[in-house]
Amino acid sequence: MRYSSAPEAQYAELMRQWDAPGMGGHAEDAWQNAWVQRNTAQQQQFNHDQAVRQQMHEQFMATMQRGTDLSMARTQASMNARSTAASDWVDYALDQQTVRDPNTGQVSKVSSAYTYVWVDSTGKNSYQTGNPNANPNGTLQGNWTRQQQVHGDGTGK
């Protein structure tokens, strides 16, 4: 784009001279090729730098996410430990223990006066003893399963 200005009486002459051969600008092929190559190289370098920055950003974000995930897991483990300890203290205060049926997963609260707890196949009758060799199977009617002592919140020990 060009802008030409001249007094009105001289404008036609100015334009005739300007349009004469040799007066207008023309492109130098060597200069134009060098300019294009330089811009192409700059674009390639920019693209490379952007890719490196993107990779660094993704690595940083992955590191941040790992840190956040670990922190959340530690927080959850801490909360679970406090909850488990609190439920164990409640059992202790109430002179009870929590047991789980290994076959059904059913959790029950029973007296803590006995170490060993058995439950029959109906899940309604229990047998408690302090004798590790006592087994109600064959002695009492029904099928009996020894219960597993667990934390007060039902989680394993």
C-alpha positions as CSV (number, residue, x, y, z in Angstrom):
1,M,0.0,0.0,0.0
2,R,1.3,3.5,-0.8
3,Y,0.0,6.9,0.0
4,S,0.8,9.8,-2.4
5,S,0.2,13.4,-1.8
6,A,0.7,16.4,-4.0
7,P,-1.0,19.7,-4.9
8,E,-3.9,19.0,-7.3
9,A,-2.3,20.7,-10.2
10,Q,0.9,18.6,-9.8
11,Y,-0.6,15.3,-8.8
12,A,-0.9,13.9,-12.4
13,E,2.7,14.7,-13.1
14,L,3.9,13.2,-9.8
15,M,2.0,9.9,-10.6
16,R,3.4,9.8,-14.1
17,Q,7.0,10.1,-12.8
18,W,6.3,7.6,-10.0
19,D,5.0,5.0,-12.4
20,A,8.0,5.4,-14.8
21,P,10.3,2.4,-15.1
22,G,12.9,2.1,-12.4
23,M,10.9,4.3,-9.9
24,G,8.9,1.6,-8.1
25,G,10.2,-0.8,-5.6
26,H,10.9,-4.4,-6.6
27,A,11.8,-7.4,-4.6
28,E,15.4,-8.7,-4.4
29,D,15.2,-12.5,-4.8
30,A,18.3,-13.2,-2.6
31,W,17.1,-10.8,0.1
32,Q,13.6,-12.2,0.0
33,N,14.8,-15.8,0.2
34,A,17.1,-15.0,3.1
35,W,14.2,-13.3,4.9
36,V,11.9,-16.3,4.4
37,Q,14.6,-18.7,5.6
38,R,15.3,-16.6,8.7
39,N,11.6,-16.5,9.5
40,T,11.2,-20.3,8.9
41,A,14.1,-21.0,11.2
42,Q,12.7,-18.7,13.9
43,Q,9.3,-20.4,13.6
44,Q,11.0,-23.9,13.9
45,Q,12.9,-22.7,17.0
46,F,9.7,-21.2,18.5
47,N,7.8,-24.5,17.9
48,H,10.7,-26.5,19.5
49,D,10.8,-24.1,22.5
50,Q,7.0,-24.4,22.9
51,A,7.1,-28.2,22.8
52,V,9.8,-28.2,25.5
53,R,7.8,-25.8,27.6
54,Q,4.7,-28.0,27.2
55,Q,6.6,-31.1,28.2
56,M,8.0,-29.3,31.3
57,H,4.5,-28.1,32.1
58,E,3.1,-31.6,31.8
59,Q,5.9,-33.0,34.0
60,F,5.3,-30.3,36.6
61,M,1.5,-31.0,36.6
62,A,2.1,-34.8,37.0
63,T,4.5,-34.1,39.9
64,M,1.9,-31.8,41.5
65,Q,-0.8,-34.5,41.0
66,R,1.3,-37.2,42.5
67,G,2.0,-35.0,45.5
68,T,-1.7,-34.2,45.9
69,D,-2.6,-37.9,45.5
70,L,-0.1,-38.9,48.2
71,S,-1.2,-36.2,50.5
72,M,-4.8,-37.2,50.1
73,A,-4.0,-40.9,50.7
74,R,-2.0,-40.0,53.8
75,T,-4.9,-37.9,55.1
76,Q,-7.3,-40.7,54.5
77,A,-5.1,-43.2,56.2
78,S,-4.7,-40.8,59.2
79,M,-8.5,-40.4,59.4
80,N,-9.0,-44.1,59.1
81,A,-6.5,-44.8,61.9
82,R,-8.2,-42.2,64.2
83,S,-11.6,-43.7,63.4
84,T,-10.3,-47.3,64.0
85,A,-8.7,-46.2,67.3
86,A,-11.8,-44.4,68.4
87,S,-14.0,-47.5,67.7
88,D,-11.6,-49.7,69.6
89,W,-11.8,-47.4,72.6
90,V,-15.6,-47.5,72.4
91,D,-15.5,-51.3,72.4
92,Y,-13.1,-51.2,75.4
93,A,-15.2,-48.7,77.3
94,L,-18.3,-50.9,76.8
95,D,-16.5,-54.2,77.6
96,Q,-17.2,-55.5,74.1
97,Q,-15.3,-56.7,71.1
98,T,-16.1,-56.7,67.4
99,V,-16.0,-60.0,65.5
100,R,-16.6,-60.9,61.9
101,D,-17.9,-64.1,60.4
102,P,-15.3,-65.2,57.8
103,N,-17.9,-66.9,55.7
104,T,-20.5,-64.1,55.4
105,G,-18.5,-61.0,56.4
106,Q,-21.2,-60.2,59.0
107,V,-19.9,-58.0,61.9
108,S,-21.1,-58.4,65.4
109,K,-20.5,-56.8,68.8
110,V,-20.0,-59.4,71.6
111,S,-18.8,-59.4,75.2
112,S,-15.0,-59.0,75.6
113,A,-15.0,-61.4,78.6
114,Y,-14.2,-64.3,76.2
115,T,-11.4,-64.6,73.7
116,Y,-13.0,-67.0,71.3
117,V,-16.4,-66.6,69.6
118,W,-18.3,-69.1,67.5
119,V,-21.6,-68.5,65.6
120,D,-23.9,-71.1,64.2
121,S,-25.0,-71.3,60.5
122,T,-28.2,-69.3,61.3
123,G,-26.1,-66.4,62.5
124,K,-28.4,-66.1,65.5
125,N,-26.7,-68.2,68.1
126,S,-23.2,-67.7,69.4
127,Y,-20.9,-69.6,71.7
128,Q,-18.1,-67.8,73.6
129,T,-15.2,-69.3,75.5
130,G,-11.8,-68.6,76.8
131,N,-10.5,-72.1,75.9
132,P,-8.6,-72.1,72.6
133,N,-9.3,-75.8,72.1
134,A,-13.1,-75.6,72.6
135,N,-15.0,-76.3,69.4
136,P,-18.8,-76.5,69.5
137,N,-19.0,-78.5,66.3
138,G,-19.9,-82.0,67.3
139,T,-20.8,-80.9,70.8
140,L,-23.6,-78.4,70.1
141,Q,-26.3,-78.9,67.5
142,G,-25.6,-77.2,64.1
143,N,-22.6,-76.0,62.1
144,W,-20.4,-73.5,63.9
145,T,-17.8,-71.0,62.5
146,R,-15.2,-69.4,64.6
147,Q,-15.4,-65.6,64.3
148,Q,-12.4,-63.3,63.6
149,Q,-11.7,-60.6,66.1
150,V,-11.5,-57.2,64.2
151,H,-11.3,-53.5,65.1
152,G,-14.4,-51.8,66.5
153,D,-15.2,-50.3,63.1
154,G,-15.2,-53.7,61.4
155,T,-11.8,-53.4,59.7
156,G,-9.3,-56.3,60.0
157,K,-6.6,-56.5,62.6
